[in-house]
């Protein structure tokens, strides 16, 4: 009998002590945030990879990233950046300054994209949606 194991790691919840180590590592880094040696940082946090550490920093801990409501000037910078660079979210986020690529993408597609149809639903659309909901129940 052959046992097949998945090479996919199970997600592990970050604990406050790990966040503290990550913050201290970045506080002591001499390189700009964009050129941090994430392998070196990960070596200080057992069980975490360089990618784990980078993503935790960029998406949760970085003091340069705003969370919550978008300000009008952020929306303006987002519009300008998308106009210049399209949907290259890593580049766009560098121009927005206060948001990461995922935040920029979500804001654009859900709120600012010019061709979003904001009209009220027609009766046909309501009916079609209702029939799908009834089918699922």
Backbone torsions as a table, in degrees:
resi	resn	phi	psi	omega
1	UNK	NA	129.3	180.0
2	UNK	-99.5	129.6	179.4
3	UNK	-97.7	124.2	179.9
4	UNK	-100.2	126.2	177.3
5	UNK	-116.7	146.3	179.2
6	UNK	-81.1	138.4	177.2
7	UNK	-86.0	-3.9	-178.9
8	UNK	-76.6	127.5	179.3
9	UNK	-75.5	147.2	175.4
10	UNK	-80.5	136.6	178.4
11	UNK	-61.8	143.2	-179.3
12	UNK	-124.7	130.0	-178.5
13	UNK	-68.1	136.0	176.9
14	UNK	-74.4	138.6	177.5
15	UNK	-106.0	157.0	-176.9
16	UNK	-55.0	-34.5	179.8
17	UNK	-64.4	-38.1	177.7
18	UNK	-67.0	-41.0	177.2
19	UNK	-60.0	-40.4	179.0
20	UNK	-63.0	-43.7	178.5
21	UNK	-61.9	-42.3	179.6
22	UNK	-63.5	-45.9	178.1
23	UNK	-60.3	-44.7	180.0
24	UNK	-63.7	-40.3	179.2
25	UNK	-62.2	-41.1	179.9
26	UNK	-74.7	-32.5	177.9
27	UNK	-64.8	-36.2	-177.9
28	UNK	-87.5	-7.3	-179.0
29	UNK	-68.3	137.5	179.5
30	UNK	-91.7	-20.2	-179.0
31	UNK	-83.9	155.6	173.3
32	UNK	-60.6	156.2	-176.3
33	UNK	-52.5	-34.1	-177.0
34	UNK	-71.5	-15.6	-178.7
35	UNK	-123.4	31.3	177.7
36	UNK	-67.6	141.9	175.0
37	UNK	-83.6	92.9	-174.9
38	UNK	-68.2	-24.8	175.2
39	UNK	-64.7	-41.5	178.5
40	UNK	-64.6	-42.3	178.9
41	UNK	-63.0	-45.8	-178.2
42	UNK	-63.3	-29.8	179.4
43	UNK	-63.6	-20.6	180.0
44	UNK	-88.1	-7.7	-177.3
45	UNK	-126.3	96.3	-177.7
46	UNK	-55.9	136.4	177.6
47	UNK	85.4	1.0	179.7
48	UNK	-116.1	141.0	178.3
49	UNK	-94.0	170.0	176.2
50	UNK	-58.7	-38.6	179.9
51	UNK	-67.4	-41.2	176.7
52	UNK	-56.1	-47.3	-176.1
53	UNK	-66.8	-44.4	-180.0
54	UNK	-61.9	-46.1	-178.5
55	UNK	-65.9	-39.4	178.7
56	UNK	-62.0	-41.6	-179.6
57	UNK	-67.1	-52.1	-174.2
58	UNK	-65.6	-39.5	-173.1
59	UNK	-97.2	-12.5	-175.5
60	UNK	-132.4	-37.9	-168.2
61	UNK	-108.8	-22.9	-174.8
62	UNK	-56.9	126.6	178.8
63	UNK	-71.1	-10.6	-179.5
64	UNK	-83.8	-8.0	-176.7
65	UNK	-105.1	125.0	177.7
66	UNK	-81.5	150.6	173.8
67	UNK	-125.8	156.8	179.4
68	UNK	94.7	-157.2	-174.3
69	UNK	-61.0	144.6	176.6
70	UNK	-83.8	140.9	175.9
71	UNK	-87.7	153.5	179.4
72	UNK	-56.1	-37.0	-180.0
73	UNK	-69.0	-30.5	175.2
74	UNK	-66.7	-43.1	177.2
75	UNK	-59.9	-40.8	178.9
76	UNK	-63.3	-44.7	178.4
77	UNK	-64.6	-36.7	178.5
78	UNK	-64.7	-46.7	178.3
79	UNK	-58.5	-46.7	-179.7
80	UNK	-61.4	-44.1	-177.9
81	UNK	-65.9	-41.1	178.5
82	UNK	-67.0	-37.3	177.5
83	UNK	-61.6	-39.6	-178.2
84	UNK	-78.7	-40.2	-168.9
85	UNK	-121.6	2.8	-178.4
86	UNK	67.8	-146.1	-174.8
87	UNK	-99.2	38.5	172.6
88	UNK	-86.0	86.1	-166.1
89	UNK	-63.7	-30.5	177.9
90	UNK	-64.7	-42.3	178.7
91	UNK	-70.0	-45.2	-179.7
92	UNK	-57.2	-44.9	-177.0
93	UNK	-64.4	-31.9	177.1
94	UNK	-66.4	-30.3	179.0
95	UNK	-82.5	-30.5	177.3
96	UNK	-70.6	-33.2	174.7
97	UNK	80.5	-37.9	-170.5
98	UNK	-110.0	4.5	-177.7
99	UNK	-137.4	153.1	177.0
100	UNK	-87.8	174.2	-176.0
101	UNK	-60.0	-40.6	179.1
102	UNK	-63.7	-41.9	179.0
103	UNK	-63.4	-42.1	179.8
104	UNK	-63.9	-45.6	-180.0
105	UNK	-60.2	-47.6	-178.4
106	UNK	-62.8	-44.8	-179.6
107	UNK	-61.8	-43.3	-179.1
108	UNK	-63.3	-52.9	-173.9
109	UNK	-71.3	-28.7	-176.5
110	UNK	-97.7	-18.6	-174.0
111	UNK	-132.4	-38.5	-168.5
112	UNK	-107.2	-19.2	-176.9
113	UNK	-54.9	125.5	-172.7
114	UNK	-59.9	-29.1	-175.5
115	UNK	-95.0	21.2	173.7
116	UNK	-70.0	128.8	179.1
117	UNK	-84.5	109.9	-177.9
118	UNK	-102.0	10.2	-179.3
119	UNK	-70.9	158.0	175.4
120	UNK	-64.2	152.0	178.9
121	UNK	-70.1	144.8	174.3
122	UNK	-78.3	165.0	177.6
123	UNK	-61.0	-35.7	178.6
124	UNK	-63.4	-43.1	178.6
125	UNK	-64.4	-41.6	178.5
126	UNK	-62.8	-45.2	-179.8
127	UNK	-61.8	-47.0	-178.9
128	UNK	-61.8	-40.5	178.4
129	UNK	-67.2	-41.1	-179.9
130	UNK	-64.6	-39.9	-178.5
131	UNK	-68.1	-32.9	175.9
132	UNK	-66.8	-43.1	179.7
133	UNK	-62.9	-40.0	179.1
134	UNK	-66.6	-39.7	-179.6
135	UNK	-61.1	-37.2	-178.0
136	UNK	-74.5	-23.2	-175.7
137	UNK	-86.6	NA	NA
